Amino acid sequence: MITINDVLDKVRENNIGGEEVIKKAYLLASKLHEGQFRQSGEPYITHPLYVAYILASTYNDTETIVAGLLHDVVEDTDITLGEIESIFGSSVAGLVDGVSKLKGMNFSSKSEKVEANTAKILRAINDDIRDIHIKCADRLHNMMTIGFKSEFKQKENALETIDLYVPLAYRTGIYEVKKKLEDLSFKVLNPLDYEDTSRKNK
């Protein structure tokens, strides 16, 4: 399991800097997500920690890693963007806002909600490309732990990953993330072919 020390080790290894503010963001996220759990049964904080680790591994800056740690707090806890801005500044708050799903809006269907959130993701390309890196890191960890979802949700998420997140990762230059997203989606959508390919590559 990834810990904050693993994240900080990667930050130091890649000469990113900002260890103190990253630790501050971790402590806040850990407090806010306390009592929340993933479908795997793990404490929820394991997810933002892994997202932050992926971001540090792909040479993102301090603000992006901080936003990665905080990327779900607006959706899942009582903290506001204004409070995040007062603690971490407007840039981090803007990144968290860019990756947060739309709240407080009435949608006529699930597909309409998905389309609205997808449009928000795509707008982030023009606003701040770092949001795309956070979303792709978020999706990568979700794909890594997808086995805890139903078969229907696994295939739905894998198709969305191929259609949306793989091209975004490619276009924004995070090729290692793109490759992992492709492999994990392929494993879900074509498990027999995936196993056959894996055996041939050994």
N, C-alpha and C positions, 0 to 999 in steps of 0.2 A: 504494500500500500504506500502511495506517495505521501510524504510528510512535508511540512514547511521547510525542514532542513534540506530535503532533496531539491526543493525549488530554489532555495538560497545557494546551494552548492552549484546548481546550473547557472544561476545569475552570476556568481563569481567566475565560474569557468568561462563564460562567454563575455566577461567584462562589461556587464550591463549596468551595474550600479544600482543605487536606490534601495539597499537592503532594509534600511530602517522603515521606510514608508511601505515597503512590501510586507514586512512583519506586522506593521500597524493595520494594514488592510486585512491580513489573515486573521488577526485577533478580533477585528470587528465582524468579519464574515463568520467566523467560528461562533461568536456570541449570538449573532442574528439567526444562524441556522441551527442553533442548539435545539435538540429534540426533534429535528426533522431527519428522515431517513430515505434512502433510495430504495427502489424495488428489490435490490439485492440484499437489503437489510443493513447495509453499511451506513454510517453517519453521513448526512448529506454533504458535509464539508469536504469529503473525499473527492467530490466532483469538481468544485472550483479549484481545489488544490491541483488536480490532474490537469485541468485547463491551463492553469498558471504554469505548470511544468512544461507543457507542450509549447506554450508561448515563449518561455525562456529558452527552450531547446531550439527554437527557430529564430532566435536573435531579435525578438521584439523588444521594444523599449520599456522602461520602468512603468510609465503610465498605462501601457497596454497590459502588462502583467498585473498591476493593481486592479484595473478594470476587469480582468479575467477572474480574479478572486471575488470580485463584487458583482459579477454579471447577473446573478439571479436574485440579489437581495431586494431589488425594487418589486419584482414580481411576487416573491415568496415571503417577504417579511413586511414590517410596518415602516421601515425607513423610507424617506423620500429622497428624490434627486437633489432637492435643495439642501438636505442635510449632508448628502455625499459631497456636494460642491463645497460646503462650508468646511469640510474636513480635508478633502483631497484636491479641491480646485475644480475649475470649470471644465478643463480638458478631460479629466477622469469621469466627471459627471456626464459629459457629452458622450463619451464612449459607452458608459453603462446604459444611458438612454437609447443609444443606437442599437444595442443588442437586446434590449428588453422588449418583450412582446407587448402588443397594444392592449391596454387595460381600459376598463370603464366604457367600452363601446358595445353596442348591441349589433350582432351579426345575424343575418337571417339563416345562415347555414354554416357548417364547419368549413366547407370549401371556400366560402367568402372570407372567413377568418384567416384561413391559410393563405389565400391570395393577398390579403391586406398585409399580413406579416411578411410574406415574401417580398412584396413591393417595398416595404420598409427596409428590408435587408439590402435590396438592390440599390436603393437610394443612398445607402451608406457608402457605396463605392465612390460617389461624388463628394459626400460629406467628409468622410475620414476612412481611408482604406484599412486602418487598424481594426475597425469594427468587423470587417470581413475575416481577418485573422482570428479574432476572438470567436466568432460564430463557427468557423471551420474547426478550431480547437475544441469547442463545445460539442460539435457534431462528432468529431473523432472519438472523444471519450464516450459519448453516448453509443456510438457504433461498437466500441470495444466491449461495452457491457450490455449489448442488445439482447443477449440470451435470456434475460429475465423478463422480456416482453412476450406477448402472445405472437404466434406465428404470423398472424395477419399484420400486426404492428411492425414486426421485424421487416417484412417485405415492403410495407408502405414506406417505412423510414429508409430502407435501402434504395428504393426507387427514387425517392426525393433526394437522397445523397448523390446518386449518379446524375440526376437531372440538374441539380442546383449547386451543391457544395463542391463536387469535383471540378466543374468548370471554374467556379470562383477561386478555388485554391490554385488552380493552374494559372489563371489570369493575374493573380496577385503574387505569383512567384514562390509559393510555399509548396514546392514539388514533393517533398518528403511526405507532407500531410496529404496531398493529392493521391499519392501512390497508396498510402495506408487506407484512405477512404475508399478507393477503388477495390482494393483487396478485400476489405471487410464487407463491402456491398456484394461483391462477386460471391463471397462465401455464403451469404444469406440467400441470394437469388438463384445460384447454381451450385449447390453444395457438392453434388457428385463430381462435376467438372472441376471444382475447386480442389477437392481431395486428389483427383487424378493429376492435376497440374502440380500440386504440392509434392506428390510422390516423384514425379518426373524431375523436379528441380532439386531433389535431395542428392 
